[in-house]
Amino acid sequence: MGFDVPADVLAFLDGASTLPRPRRRVVGPPPPPADPTPWEKIFGAPLTAEEWGVLTRLARRREVSAGEAVLDRLGIAQYLVLLLRGDVVLGSRAMDGDLRTERTLTGPAWLDLSSAWLGEPHAMEAQALSDVTVAELPLDALRLQLAAHTSLSERLCVCLAQQIGVLTGTSRNLLHNDASARFAQWLLQRCPPGESLTCEVRLQERKRDIAQQLAMTPETLSRLIRNLEQRGFISMQGYTVRIHDRSQLQRCAGATR
């Protein structure tokens, strides 16, 4: 039984360049410097007055326009870098100079919490998909404060542990699941929180960027999308995927659950 696929969806599936690199959303204005909300979201709890005082004294804010570099690998990292608002793609450069996508982040989220501690360049480059605001904590100055603010030290350790957990799950998905399960898990991770069986996911990357993240070819990704559409699990309009029943995708991703 055949069905009609919109032209913009075909362009996405076939890797055509008629569609620009999508942006995840139009972001609002930068949070005021005195607003602790992004920091409290990333730490998962309200900050004490002392903790907030340390962060506001040390953090250097930086605005980056859409399309510009946020992080590079040209020198040793000296800052812990937090994405306060906006959307960023992280990856590494291919031989042709193209940025190979490994993951995307929406603020507030840590862009790099580890490289400065290791005395190494940033592990990945980062490019702004939207206008973004970042906060940079100089590690040398932060070290001097942590001995007197042990609760802040513990918060940073928890953040590092959370990042290790996410990376472990991603690695397990890539190593142990087939292509169908990997893509189903990838979609589920991008569903808004809640118990609703239906939801919409805005694809922020091009097809080849998504395929790179999932260790598959763009052609394989195209076949998976068509298969899920034919089975009635999802429908696609432009860069928006509507998931009709999360439980169906959960069964597809059963090897990871």
Secondary structure, DSSP 8 states (H G I E B T S, - for coil): ------HHHHHHHTT-SSS----S--------TT--HHHHHHHTS---HHHHHHHHHH-EEEEE-TTSEEE-SSS---EEEEEEESEEEEEEE-TTS-EEEEEEEESSEEEESSHHHHTS--SSEEEESS-EEEEEEEHHHHHHHHTT-HHHHHHHHHHHHHHHHHHHHHHHHHHHS-HHHHHHHHHHHTS-SSS-S-EEEE--S-HHHHHHHTTS-HHHHHHHHHHHHHTTSEEEETTEEEES-HHHHHHHTGGG-
